[in-house]
């Protein structure tokens, strides 16, 4: 099983995007990004918004945590 939070942490490091910057790009509060970073699973539409904000494909995003 894929751990979404670990993928997000890895993607943020790869793209050098802070939680504050990601929150601005997605249109949420920084606290929401921290919640995502600690979640195992998120809805597909949320994952798509996050990967678009990070300018990374969903497949590439998921490959980061394998």
PDB file of N, CA, C and O in Angstrom:
ATOM      1  N   UNK A   1       0.835  -1.183   0.000  1.00  0.00           N
ATOM      2  CA  UNK A   1       0.000   0.000   0.000  1.00  0.00           C
ATOM      3  C   UNK A   1       0.883   1.252   0.000  1.00  0.00           C
ATOM      4  O   UNK A   1       1.951   1.276   0.612  1.00  0.00           O
ATOM      5  N   UNK A   2       0.428   2.258  -0.679  1.00  0.00           N
ATOM      6  CA  UNK A   2       1.164   3.509  -0.787  1.00  0.00           C
ATOM      7  C   UNK A   2       0.787   4.422   0.380  1.00  0.00           C
ATOM      8  O   UNK A   2      -0.384   4.533   0.742  1.00  0.00           O
ATOM      9  N   UNK A   3       1.778   5.060   0.952  1.00  0.00           N
ATOM     10  CA  UNK A   3       1.562   6.029   2.034  1.00  0.00           C
ATOM     11  C   UNK A   3       1.598   7.426   1.403  1.00  0.00           C
ATOM     12  O   UNK A   3       2.667   7.949   1.088  1.00  0.00           O
ATOM     13  N   UNK A   4       0.424   8.015   1.225  1.00  0.00           N
ATOM     14  CA  UNK A   4       0.322   9.305   0.555  1.00  0.00           C
ATOM     15  C   UNK A   4       1.192  10.359   1.218  1.00  0.00           C
ATOM     16  O   UNK A   4       1.876  11.122   0.537  1.00  0.00           O
ATOM     17  N   UNK A   5       1.168  10.402   2.534  1.00  0.00           N
ATOM     18  CA  UNK A   5       1.943  11.404   3.263  1.00  0.00           C
ATOM     19  C   UNK A   5       3.426  11.332   2.962  1.00  0.00           C
ATOM     20  O   UNK A   5       4.084  12.361   2.804  1.00  0.00           O
ATOM     21  N   UNK A   6       3.955  10.118   2.884  1.00  0.00           N
ATOM     22  CA  UNK A   6       5.372   9.953   2.559  1.00  0.00           C
ATOM     23  C   UNK A   6       5.665  10.409   1.134  1.00  0.00           C
ATOM     24  O   UNK A   6       6.710  11.003   0.868  1.00  0.00           O
ATOM     25  N   UNK A   7       4.746  10.131   0.227  1.00  0.00           N
ATOM     26  CA  UNK A   7       4.896  10.611  -1.155  1.00  0.00           C
ATOM     27  C   UNK A   7       4.915  12.136  -1.192  1.00  0.00           C
ATOM     28  O   UNK A   7       5.723  12.742  -1.895  1.00  0.00           O
ATOM     29  N   UNK A   8       4.022  12.740  -0.432  1.00  0.00           N
ATOM     30  CA  UNK A   8       3.938  14.206  -0.404  1.00  0.00           C
ATOM     31  C   UNK A   8       5.208  14.816   0.162  1.00  0.00           C
ATOM     32  O   UNK A   8       5.729  15.786  -0.389  1.00  0.00           O
ATOM     33  N   UNK A   9       5.701  14.269   1.234  1.00  0.00           N
ATOM     34  CA  UNK A   9       6.942  14.784   1.827  1.00  0.00           C
ATOM     35  C   UNK A   9       8.085  14.680   0.829  1.00  0.00           C
ATOM     36  O   UNK A   9       8.858  15.625   0.669  1.00  0.00           O
ATOM     37  N   UNK A  10       8.198  13.542   0.156  1.00  0.00           N
ATOM     38  CA  UNK A  10       9.260  13.348  -0.832  1.00  0.00           C
ATOM     39  C   UNK A  10       9.110  14.310  -2.006  1.00  0.00           C
ATOM     40  O   UNK A  10      10.100  14.861  -2.487  1.00  0.00           O
ATOM     41  N   UNK A  11       7.882  14.513  -2.469  1.00  0.00           N
ATOM     42  CA  UNK A  11       7.636  15.421  -3.596  1.00  0.00           C
ATOM     43  C   UNK A  11       7.956  16.860  -3.225  1.00  0.00           C
ATOM     44  O   UNK A  11       8.519  17.601  -4.031  1.00  0.00           O
ATOM     45  N   UNK A  12       7.604  17.255  -2.018  1.00  0.00           N
ATOM     46  CA  UNK A  12       7.915  18.611  -1.568  1.00  0.00           C
ATOM     47  C   UNK A  12       9.425  18.822  -1.513  1.00  0.00           C
ATOM     48  O   UNK A  12       9.917  19.884  -1.895  1.00  0.00           O
ATOM     49  N   UNK A  13      10.147  17.840  -1.050  1.00  0.00           N
ATOM     50  CA  UNK A  13      11.610  17.956  -1.013  1.00  0.00           C
ATOM     51  C   UNK A  13      12.175  18.031  -2.420  1.00  0.00           C
ATOM     52  O   UNK A  13      13.034  18.863  -2.711  1.00  0.00           O
ATOM     53  N   UNK A  14      11.687  17.152  -3.295  1.00  0.00           N
ATOM     54  CA  UNK A  14      12.169  17.119  -4.678  1.00  0.00           C
ATOM     55  C   UNK A  14      11.926  18.447  -5.389  1.00  0.00           C
ATOM     56  O   UNK A  14      12.797  18.944  -6.103  1.00  0.00           O
ATOM     57  N   UNK A  15      10.762  19.006  -5.194  1.00  0.00           N
ATOM     58  CA  UNK A  15      10.389  20.251  -5.871  1.00  0.00           C
ATOM     59  C   UNK A  15      10.741  21.501  -5.075  1.00  0.00           C
ATOM     60  O   UNK A  15      10.518  22.617  -5.544  1.00  0.00           O
ATOM     61  N   UNK A  16      11.293  21.322  -3.866  1.00  0.00           N
ATOM     62  CA  UNK A  16      11.667  22.441  -2.986  1.00  0.00           C
ATOM     63  C   UNK A  16      10.478  23.385  -2.757  1.00  0.00           C
ATOM     64  O   UNK A  16      10.582  24.601  -2.920  1.00  0.00           O
ATOM     65  N   UNK A  17       9.351  22.782  -2.375  1.00  0.00           N
ATOM     66  CA  UNK A  17       8.129  23.540  -2.120  1.00  0.00           C
ATOM     67  C   UNK A  17       7.773  23.356  -0.645  1.00  0.00           C
ATOM     68  O   UNK A  17       7.560  22.235  -0.183  1.00  0.00           O
ATOM     69  N   UNK A  18       7.712  24.452   0.076  1.00  0.00           N
ATOM     70  CA  UNK A  18       7.355  24.387   1.493  1.00  0.00           C
ATOM     71  C   UNK A  18       5.861  24.120   1.646  1.00  0.00           C
ATOM     72  O   UNK A  18       5.096  24.235   0.688  1.00  0.00           O
ATOM     73  N   UNK A  19       5.465  23.769   2.837  1.00  0.00           N
ATOM     74  CA  UNK A  19       4.041  23.542   3.110  1.00  0.00           C
ATOM     75  C   UNK A  19       3.239  24.824   2.939  1.00  0.00           C
ATOM     76  O   UNK A  19       2.094  24.792   2.488  1.00  0.00           O
ATOM     77  N   UNK A  20       3.838  25.942   3.298  1.00  0.00           N
ATOM     78  CA  UNK A  20       3.164  27.240   3.126  1.00  0.00           C
ATOM     79  C   UNK A  20       2.943  27.517   1.639  1.00  0.00           C
ATOM     80  O   UNK A  20       1.850  27.917   1.237  1.00  0.00           O
ATOM     81  N   UNK A  21       3.972  27.307   0.828  1.00  0.00           N
ATOM     82  CA  UNK A  21       3.839  27.542  -0.613  1.00  0.00           C
ATOM     83  C   UNK A  21       2.822  26.594  -1.244  1.00  0.00           C
ATOM     84  O   UNK A  21       2.012  27.005  -2.076  1.00  0.00           O
ATOM     85  N   UNK A  22       2.869  25.331  -0.846  1.00  0.00           N
ATOM     86  CA  UNK A  22       1.916  24.365  -1.385  1.00  0.00           C
ATOM     87  C   UNK A  22       0.496  24.746  -0.999  1.00  0.00           C
ATOM     88  O   UNK A  22      -0.414  24.657  -1.823  1.00  0.00           O
ATOM     89  N   UNK A  23       0.299  25.163   0.228  1.00  0.00           N
ATOM     90  CA  UNK A  23      -1.028  25.579   0.679  1.00  0.00           C
ATOM     91  C   UNK A  23      -1.553  26.733  -0.174  1.00  0.00           C
ATOM     92  O   UNK A  23      -2.720  26.742  -0.565  1.00  0.00           O
ATOM     93  N   UNK A  24      -0.700  27.689  -0.456  1.00  0.00           N
ATOM     94  CA  UNK A  24      -1.107  28.827  -1.307  1.00  0.00           C
ATOM     95  C   UNK A  24      -1.497  28.348  -2.699  1.00  0.00           C
ATOM     96  O   UNK A  24      -2.501  28.789  -3.258  1.00  0.00           O
ATOM     97  N   UNK A  25      -0.695  27.443  -3.252  1.00  0.00           N
ATOM     98  CA  UNK A  25      -0.954  26.956  -4.611  1.00  0.00           C
ATOM     99  C   UNK A  25      -2.266  26.179  -4.698  1.00  0.00           C
ATOM    100  O   UNK A  25      -2.978  26.263  -5.699  1.00  0.00           O
ATOM    101  N   UNK A  26      -2.582  25.425  -3.648  1.00  0.00           N
ATOM    102  CA  UNK A  26      -3.794  24.607  -3.652  1.00  0.00           C
ATOM    103  C   UNK A  26      -5.002  25.399  -3.155  1.00  0.00           C
ATOM    104  O   UNK A  26      -6.141  25.053  -3.468  1.00  0.00           O
ATOM    105  N   UNK A  27      -4.760  26.460  -2.383  1.00  0.00           N
ATOM    106  CA  UNK A  27      -5.847  27.279  -1.868  1.00  0.00           C
ATOM    107  C   UNK A  27      -6.405  26.774  -0.550  1.00  0.00           C
ATOM    108  O   UNK A  27      -7.608  26.850  -0.300  1.00  0.00           O
ATOM    109  N   UNK A  28      -5.511  26.256   0.295  1.00  0.00           N
ATOM    110  CA  UNK A  28      -5.909  25.762   1.623  1.00  0.00           C
ATOM    111  C   UNK A  28      -4.992  26.379   2.671  1.00  0.00           C
ATOM    112  O   UNK A  28      -4.024  27.062   2.339  1.00  0.00           O
ATOM    113  N   UNK A  29      -5.303  26.133   3.929  1.00  0.00           N
ATOM    114  CA  UNK A  29      -4.442  26.579   5.016  1.00  0.00           C
ATOM    115  C   UNK A  29      -3.242  25.655   5.157  1.00  0.00           C
ATOM    116  O   UNK A  29      -3.309  24.484   4.783  1.00  0.00           O
ATOM    117  N   UNK A  30      -2.166  26.168   5.684  1.00  0.00           N
ATOM    118  CA  UNK A  30      -0.952  25.377   5.893  1.00  0.00           C
ATOM    119  C   UNK A  30      -1.238  24.147   6.740  1.00  0.00           C
ATOM    120  O   UNK A  30      -0.645  23.089   6.526  1.00  0.00           O
ATOM    121  N   UNK A  31      -2.135  24.283   7.689  1.00  0.00           N
ATOM    122  CA  UNK A  31      -2.474  23.155   8.553  1.00  0.00           C
ATOM    123  C   UNK A  31      -3.033  21.978   7.757  1.00  0.00           C
ATOM    124  O   UNK A  31      -2.814  20.821   8.114  1.00  0.00           O
ATOM    125  N   UNK A  32      -3.753  22.278   6.679  1.00  0.00           N
ATOM    126  CA  UNK A  32      -4.299  21.205   5.847  1.00  0.00           C
ATOM    127  C   UNK A  32      -3.180  20.425   5.178  1.00  0.00           C
ATOM    128  O   UNK A  32      -3.263  19.202   5.067  1.00  0.00           O
ATOM    129  N   UNK A  33      -2.144  21.106   4.734  1.00  0.00           N
ATOM    130  CA  UNK A  33      -0.998  20.417   4.132  1.00  0.00           C
ATOM    131  C   UNK A  33      -0.360  19.499   5.169  1.00  0.00           C
ATOM    132  O   UNK A  33       0.018  18.372   4.849  1.00  0.00           O
ATOM    133  N   UNK A  34      -0.238  19.965   6.397  1.00  0.00           N
ATOM    134  CA  UNK A  34       0.322  19.127   7.451  1.00  0.00           C
ATOM    135  C   UNK A  34      -0.554  17.905   7.716  1.00  0.00           C
ATOM    136  O   UNK A  34      -0.036  16.828   8.008  1.00  0.00           O
ATOM    137  N   UNK A  35      -1.857  18.058   7.618  1.00  0.00           N
ATOM    138  CA  UNK A  35      -2.761  16.912   7.765  1.00  0.00           C
ATOM    139  C   UNK A  35      -2.506  15.914   6.646  1.00  0.00           C
ATOM    140  O   UNK A  35      -2.418  14.712   6.896  1.00  0.00           O
ATOM    141  N   UNK A  36      -2.387  16.400   5.413  1.00  0.00           N
ATOM    142  CA  UNK A  36      -2.118  15.508   4.281  1.00  0.00           C
ATOM    143  C   UNK A  36      -0.798  14.778   4.456  1.00  0.00           C
ATOM    144  O   UNK A  36      -0.682  13.603   4.106  1.00  0.00           O
ATOM    145  N   UNK A  37       0.203  15.474   4.998  1.00  0.00           N
ATOM    146  CA  UNK A  37       1.521  14.859   5.187  1.00  0.00           C
ATOM    147  C   UNK A  37       1.477  13.696   6.171  1.00  0.00           C
ATOM    148  O   UNK A  37       2.374  12.853   6.171  1.00  0.00           O
ATOM    149  N   UNK A  38       0.449  13.642   7.006  1.00  0.00           N
ATOM    150  CA  UNK A  38       0.311  12.577   8.000  1.00  0.00           C
ATOM    151  C   UNK A  38      -0.754  11.555   7.638  1.00  0.00           C
ATOM    152  O   UNK A  38      -1.067  10.681   8.446  1.00  0.00           O
ATOM    153  N   UNK A  39      -1.317  11.650   6.441  1.00  0.00           N
ATOM    154  CA  UNK A  39      -2.374  10.727   6.025  1.00  0.00           C
ATOM    155  C   UNK A  39      -1.809   9.610   5.158  1.00  0.00           C
ATOM    156  O   UNK A  39      -0.877   9.810   4.379  1.00  0.00           O
ATOM    157  N   UNK A  40      -2.385   8.459   5.313  1.00  0.00           N
ATOM    158  CA  UNK A  40      -2.029   7.314   4.459  1.00  0.00           C
ATOM    159  C   UNK A  40      -2.757   7.409   3.127  1.00  0.00           C
ATOM    160  O   UNK A  40      -2.205   7.049   2.087  1.00  0.00           O
ATOM    161  N   UNK A  41      -3.995   7.893   3.157  1.00  0.00           N
ATOM    162  CA  UNK A  41      -4.839   7.942   1.963  1.00  0.00           C
ATOM    163  C   UNK A  41      -5.528   9.303   1.856  1.00  0.00           C
ATOM    164  O   UNK A  41      -5.847   9.933   2.864  1.00  0.00           O
ATOM    165  N   UNK A  42      -5.750   9.737   0.632  1.00  0.00           N
ATOM    166  CA  UNK A  42      -6.558  10.925   0.366  1.00  0.00           C
ATOM    167  C   UNK A  42      -7.446  10.623  -0.836  1.00  0.00           C
ATOM    168  O   UNK A  42      -7.238   9.641  -1.549  1.00  0.00           O
ATOM    169  N   UNK A  43      -8.426  11.473  -1.045  1.00  0.00           N
ATOM    170  CA  UNK A  43      -9.294  11.313  -2.213  1.00  0.00           C
ATOM    171  C   UNK A  43      -8.497  11.591  -3.485  1.00  0.00           C
ATOM    172  O   UNK A  43      -7.536  12.360  -3.476  1.00  0.00           O
ATOM    173  N   UNK A  44      -8.912  10.953  -4.576  1.00  0.00           N
ATOM    174  CA  UNK A  44      -8.217  11.113  -5.846  1.00  0.00           C
ATOM    175  C   UNK A  44      -8.209  12.568  -6.301  1.00  0.00           C
ATOM    176  O   UNK A  44      -7.185  13.044  -6.791  1.00  0.00           O
ATOM    177  N   UNK A  45      -9.309  13.281  -6.154  1.00  0.00           N
ATOM    178  CA  UNK A  45      -9.346  14.675  -6.598  1.00  0.00           C
ATOM    179  C   UNK A  45      -8.365  15.535  -5.804  1.00  0.00           C
ATOM    180  O   UNK A  45      -7.791  16.484  -6.337  1.00  0.00           O
ATOM    181  N   UNK A  46      -8.178  15.199  -4.532  1.00  0.00           N
ATOM    182  CA  UNK A  46      -7.190  15.918  -3.713  1.00  0.00           C
ATOM    183  C   UNK A  46      -5.787  15.628  -4.208  1.00  0.00           C
ATOM    184  O   UNK A  46      -4.967  16.539  -4.326  1.00  0.00           O
ATOM    185  N   UNK A  47      -5.505  14.374  -4.497  1.00  0.00           N
ATOM    186  CA  UNK A  47      -4.180  14.002  -5.003  1.00  0.00           C
ATOM    187  C   UNK A  47      -3.881  14.704  -6.325  1.00  0.00           C
ATOM    188  O   UNK A  47      -2.751  15.131  -6.563  1.00  0.00           O
ATOM    189  N   UNK A  48      -4.878  14.822  -7.173  1.00  0.00           N
ATOM    190  CA  UNK A  48      -4.689  15.481  -8.468  1.00  0.00           C
ATOM    191  C   UNK A  48      -4.402  16.973  -8.269  1.00  0.00           C
ATOM    192  O   UNK A  48      -3.534  17.529  -8.942  1.00  0.00           O
ATOM    193  N   UNK A  49      -5.120  17.620  -7.356  1.00  0.00           N
ATOM    194  CA  UNK A  49      -4.862  19.044  -7.078  1.00  0.00           C
ATOM    195  C   UNK A  49      -3.442  19.249  -6.551  1.00  0.00           C
ATOM    196  O   UNK A  49      -2.748  20.182  -6.956  1.00  0.00           O
ATOM    197  N   UNK A  50      -3.028  18.380  -5.658  1.00  0.00           N
ATOM    198  CA  UNK A  50      -1.696  18.506  -5.059  1.00  0.00           C
ATOM    199  C   UNK A  50      -0.611  18.282  -6.097  1.00  0.00           C
ATOM    200  O   UNK A  50       0.352  19.046  -6.162  1.00  0.00           O
ATOM    201  N   UNK A  51      -0.755  17.241  -6.910  1.00  0.00           N
ATOM    202  CA  UNK A  51       0.280  16.972  -7.914  1.00  0.00           C
ATOM    203  C   UNK A  51       0.330  18.078  -8.962  1.00  0.00           C
ATOM    204  O   UNK A  51       1.406  18.412  -9.457  1.00  0.00           O
ATOM    205  N   UNK A  52      -0.811  18.641  -9.301  1.00  0.00           N
ATOM    206  CA  UNK A  52      -0.823  19.762 -10.248  1.00  0.00           C
ATOM    207  C   UNK A  52      -0.105  20.965  -9.647  1.00  0.00           C
ATOM    208  O   UNK A  52       0.657  21.647 -10.332  1.00  0.00           O
ATOM    209  N   UNK A  53      -0.350  21.220  -8.367  1.00  0.00           N
ATOM    210  CA  UNK A  53       0.298  22.348  -7.692  1.00  0.00           C
ATOM    211  C   UNK A  53       1.804  22.150  -7.595  1.00  0.00           C
ATOM    212  O   UNK A  53       2.565  23.117  -7.603  1.00  0.00           O
ATOM    213  N   UNK A  54       2.230  20.897  -7.503  1.00  0.00           N
ATOM    214  CA  UNK A  54       3.665  20.592  -7.428  1.00  0.00           C
ATOM    215  C   UNK A  54       4.287  20.420  -8.811  1.00  0.00           C
ATOM    216  O   UNK A  54       5.497  20.225  -8.926  1.00  0.00           O
ATOM    217  N   UNK A  55       3.469  20.490  -9.858  1.00  0.00           N
ATOM    218  CA  UNK A  55       3.922  20.303 -11.235  1.00  0.00           C
ATOM    219  C   UNK A  55       4.644  18.965 -11.387  1.00  0.00           C
ATOM    220  O   UNK A  55       5.770  18.893 -11.879  1.00  0.00           O
ATOM    221  N   UNK A  56       3.961  17.913 -10.950  1.00  0.00           N
ATOM    222  CA  UNK A  56       4.494  16.560 -11.066  1.00  0.00           C
ATOM    223  C   UNK A  56       3.329  15.647 -11.430  1.00  0.00           C
ATOM    224  O   UNK A  56       2.221  15.811 -10.921  1.00  0.00           O
ATOM    225  N   UNK A  57       3.580  14.698 -12.303  1.00  0.00           N
ATOM    226  CA  UNK A  57       2.543  13.763 -12.691  1.00  0.00           C
ATOM    227  C   UNK A  57       2.174  12.842 -11.535  1.00  0.00           C
ATOM    228  O   UNK A  57       2.998  12.575 -10.661  1.00  0.00           O
ATOM    229  N   UNK A  58       0.951  12.364 -11.532  1.00  0.00           N
ATOM    230  CA  UNK A  58       0.499  11.484 -10.461  1.00  0.00           C
ATOM    231  C   UNK A  58       1.343  10.214 -10.399  1.00  0.00           C
ATOM    232  O   UNK A  58       1.681   9.753  -9.309  1.00  0.00           O
ATOM    233  N   UNK A  59       1.683   9.647 -11.542  1.00  0.00           N
ATOM    234  CA  UNK A  59       2.525   8.442 -11.568  1.00  0.00           C
ATOM    235  C   UNK A  59       3.893   8.716 -10.965  1.00  0.00           C
ATOM    236  O   UNK A  59       4.401   7.916 -10.180  1.00  0.00           O
ATOM    237  N   UNK A  60       4.489   9.842 -11.329  1.00  0.00           N
ATOM    238  CA  UNK A  60       5.807  10.206 -10.793  1.00  0.00           C
ATOM    239  C   UNK A  60       5.724  10.469  -9.291  1.00  0.00           C
ATOM    240  O   UNK A  60       6.630  10.114  -8.537  1.00  0.00           O
ATOM    241  N   UNK A  61       4.633  11.094  -8.870  1.00  0.00           N
ATOM    242  CA  UNK A  61       4.406  11.373  -7.459  1.00  0.00           C
ATOM    243  C   UNK A  61       4.352  10.067  -6.670  1.00  0.00           C
ATOM    244  O   UNK A  61       5.019   9.930  -5.645  1.00  0.00           O
ATOM    245  N   UNK A  62       3.564   9.117  -7.145  1.00  0.00           N
ATOM    246  CA  UNK A  62       3.419   7.844  -6.440  1.00  0.00           C
ATOM    247  C   UNK A  62       4.704   7.037  -6.450  1.00  0.00           C
ATOM    248  O   UNK A  62       4.959   6.270  -5.522  1.00  0.00           O
ATOM    249  N   UNK A  63       5.516   7.199  -7.484  1.00  0.00           N
ATOM    250  CA  UNK A  63       6.779   6.473  -7.560  1.00  0.00           C
ATOM    251  C   UNK A  63       7.784   6.951  -6.526  1.00  0.00           C
ATOM    252  O   UNK A  63       8.731   6.232  -6.208  1.00  0.00           O
ATOM    253  N   UNK A  64       7.592   8.152  -5.998  1.00  0.00           N
ATOM    254  CA  UNK A  64       8.535   8.715  -5.025  1.00  0.00           C
ATOM    255  C   UNK A  64       8.543   7.948  -3.704  1.00  0.00           C
ATOM    256  O   UNK A  64       9.541   7.970  -2.984  1.00  0.00           O
ATOM    257  N   UNK A  65       7.460   7.282  -3.386  1.00  0.00           N
ATOM    258  CA  UNK A  65       7.396   6.629  -2.078  1.00  0.00           C
ATOM    259  C   UNK A  65       7.505   5.110  -2.171  1.00  0.00           C
ATOM    260  O   UNK A  65       7.187   4.406  -1.213  1.00  0.00           O
ATOM    261  N   UNK A  66       7.940   4.616  -3.285  1.00  0.00           N
ATOM    262  CA  UNK A  66       8.153   3.172  -3.435  1.00  0.00           C
ATOM    263  C   UNK A  66       9.603   2.827  -3.263  1.00  0.00           C
ATOM    264  O   UNK A  66       9.975   1.658  -3.355  1.00  0.00           O
TER     265      UNK A  66
END
